Amino acid sequence: MGVSRSGTRCVPLQMIEIPGRSGISMSKQPYHRVWVFSALGWASLYMTRMIFTPALPLIIDEYKISYTQAGTLASAVFWAYVPMMLISGYLGDRVGRKLMIGLGLFLWSLLCLLTPLAFSLGSLFLFRFLMGFVQGTYFGNDRAMLTALSPPEKWGTAQGFTMMGTGLGNFLALFLGALAVGALGWRYIFIFAGGASLVLTYLYIKFVPSPREEGGGKPAEEERFPLQNILFRKSLLLLYLIGFIVMTVFWIFGIWVPLIFMELGIKSPMAASLYGSIYALGGIPGMIVFGFLTDFFGRKWNMPRRTLMFFALAVTAMILLVTGLCYRPGLDLTVSCLLVGILGFFIAGLWPPLYAIIAESAPPKALGTVFGLSNSIAFLGAILAPILMGIIKDR
């Protein structure tokens, strides 16, 4: 059994058992299967969450609400999502990570299907709030399973490949959602997204293995009291802060990008959402490229993963500055699409090295708790971003 520098034990492939159709255990299943279903799980999560974005202009018009109210409604999904990531990660470390993931997948698919029944602003807010609650079961447990079942030297690639599912789900929501919302109205797109997600739930539960062991090798006091040991661990505090900053920027564009294109002169909400999907599309290669480079530079030149992460942060900051200076009504559409796509590429590219570094720094028995805590802190930015942007736009 291999041991990484951080003490994390990687589960050998022969220890992963997946029941076959005949009921006979099939050993030596490749960890790539876990990667594929992890990515599809993220696609489901982001598709059911971001399907709200192409619906937002129509919701604003139907309920006659301000941008500030719209931003509050959009951020409702994160209010329960933030604390639930820490709670579910902690529970997953104890009762089973696959159990928490499967339960969450089923419940958020069901909630998405039922969202069209919301015929008041209050009930729509409630559906969004509950969606965040059940989606909070995924992140910490998924990242912990991925780390436990992947070789340490491939952690960056694993993070990048699987997190591209966020870009895929985002793109499907913005692109296909925009096509459907123009023809059918905003309520029907939730039915399509929820139905597709239910199919994935069945496949995930059937084909994704549960490792016999996840992590290990740490002192008993760290395993027994992980919260006390990880909350103020110096090696993690900076990573929590970086995650908060990146998440704030990510969701400023993730929520408002269709309306940004409308302010640039695109009249149709459907067309604005289609152009906005370029932001999500740019994130897919960004995560794959930076995930691969994180591992490649480490193997080739022994470059720390932190170096690549800080480089990507610096480039992203420069692109944001250029975008802010260029942004104005009437800006050339080609230039706008290019800037949005590049932003999506670099912002999404920050996640693979960040998560790989967290995997290196976390106590193995508390992987779910650490990942849950890191994203709980990061998503405070996701709560603030839509509301602050709404206030700015109303002024």
C-alpha positions, 0 to 999 in steps of 0.5 A, spaced: 500 500 500 503 506 497 504 512 502 504 519 500 509 524 503 503 527 507 501 520 510 495 518 506 495 511 504 492 510 497 488 504 496 490 499 491 486 497 486 485 490 488 482 492 494 476 496 490 470 491 489 464 492 485 459 487 484 458 485 477 451 483 474 452 476 476 453 478 483 460 476 483 465 481 486 470 484 480 477 486 483 482 491 480 477 496 477 481 502 475 480 508 479 478 512 472 471 509 473 471 513 480 473 519 476 468 519 471 462 518 475 465 523 480 465 528 474 458 526 472 456 527 479 459 534 479 455 535 472 449 533 475 450 538 481 451 544 477 446 543 472 441 542 477 443 548 480 445 553 474 439 551 471 436 557 475 441 562 471 437 562 464 431 562 468 433 568 472 431 574 467 424 571 466 423 570 474 425 577 474 420 579 469 414 575 472 415 577 479 417 584 478 423 584 483 429 588 483 436 586 482 438 586 489 432 581 490 434 577 484 441 576 487 438 574 494 434 569 491 440 566 487 444 566 493 439 562 497 442 555 494 448 557 498 445 559 505 444 551 507 450 549 502 455 552 506 454 549 513 452 542 510 458 541 507 462 541 513 457 537 517 456 532 511 464 531 510 464 530 518 458 525 517 461 521 511 468 520 515 464 516 520 458 513 517 460 512 509 462 517 504 458 513 498 452 513 502 452 521 503 453 522 496 448 517 493 443 520 498 444 527 496 444 525 489 437 523 489 434 528 493 437 534 489 434 531 483 427 530 486 427 537 488 429 540 481 423 536 479 419 539 484 421 546 483 416 548 477 411 547 483 413 553 486 408 559 484 410 564 489 417 568 490 417 565 497 416 557 495 421 558 490 426 561 495 424 555 499 426 550 493 433 553 492 434 553 500 433 546 500 437 544 494 443 547 497 442 543 503 442 536 500 447 539 495 452 540 501 452 532 501 457 532 495 463 536 495 467 533 502 465 526 501 466 526 493 473 529 494 475 525 500 473 518 496 477 521 490 483 522 494 483 515 497 482 512 491 487 515 487 495 515 487 498 521 490 502 523 484 495 523 480 491 527 485 492 534 480 490 530 474 484 527 478 482 533 481 482 537 474 478 531 470 473 530 475 472 538 476 471 539 469 464 536 471 462 543 474 464 546 467 460 541 463 454 542 468 454 549 468 455 549 460 449 544 459 445 549 464 446 555 460 446 553 453 441 547 453 437 551 458 437 557 454 434 554 448 429 550 452 427 556 456 425 560 450 421 555 447 417 552 453 418 557 459 422 557 465 419 552 469 420 546 464 427 546 464 427 544 471 424 538 469 429 536 464 435 537 469 432 533 474 430 527 470 437 527 467 440 527 474 435 521 477 438 517 471 445 519 474 443 517 481 442 510 479 448 509 475 452 512 481 450 508 486 450 501 482 457 502 479 461 507 484 465 502 489 466 504 496 473 503 498 474 498 504 479 503 507 480 510 506 486 514 509 489 512 515 496 512 518 495 518 523 495 518 530 489 516 534 488 523 537 488 526 530 483 521 528 478 522 534 478 530 534 479 532 527 475 538 528 480 541 533 486 539 529 484 542 522 480 548 524 486 553 525 492 548 522 497 553 519 498 549 512 490 550 511 488 557 513 491 560 507 488 555 502 481 557 505 482 564 504 484 563 497 478 558 496 474 564 498 477 569 494 476 565 487 469 562 489 467 570 490 470 571 483 467 565 480 460 566 482 460 574 480 460 571 473 457 565 474 450 568 476 450 575 472 454 573 466 447 573 462 445 579 464 452 582 463 451 580 455 444 583 455 447 590 458 452 589 452 446 590 447 444 582 447 436 583 447 434 576 448 435 573 454 436 566 451 441 569 446 444 572 452 445 565 456 447 562 450 453 567 450 454 566 457 455 559 456 462 560 454 464 562 461 462 555 463 465 552 456 472 555 458 472 552 464 472 545 462 479 545 458 482 550 464 481 544 469 483 539 465 490 543 463 491 545 470 490 539 473 495 535 468 500 541 469 500 540 477 502 533 476 507 534 470 511 539 473 511 536 480 514 529 476 518 533 471 521 539 475 519 537 482 515 544 482 511 545 488 503 545 486 503 552 490 507 555 485 502 553 479 496 555 483 499 562 485 501 563 477 494 562 475 492 567 481 496 572 478 494 571 471 487 571 473 487 578 477 490 581 470 485 578 466 480 581 471 483 588 471 483 588 463 476 585 463 474 591 468 477 596 463 474 594 457 467 593 460 462 598 457 455 598 453 457 597 446 463 593 447 465 588 441 461 581 441 467 577 439 472 581 444 466 580 450 466 572 448 473 572 448 474 575 455 469 571 458 472 564 455 479 566 458 476 568 465 472 561 465 479 558 463 483 561 468 478 561 474 476 554 473 484 552 473 485 554 480 481 549 483 485 542 481 492 545 484 488 548 490 484 541 492 491 537 490 494 541 496 489 541 501 489 533 499 496 533 501 495 537 507 489 534 510 489 528 516 487 522 512 482 520 517 479 527 516 479 528 509 471 529 508 471 534 514 477 538 511 474 538 504 467 540 507 470 546 511 474 549 506 469 549 501 464 552 506 469 558 507 469 558 500 462 559 499 461 564 503 463 568 497 458 565 493 453 568 498 456 575 498 457 575 490 450 575 487 447 580 493 453 585 492 453 585 485 445 586 485 446 592 490 451 595 485 447 594 479 441 597 482 445 603 484 
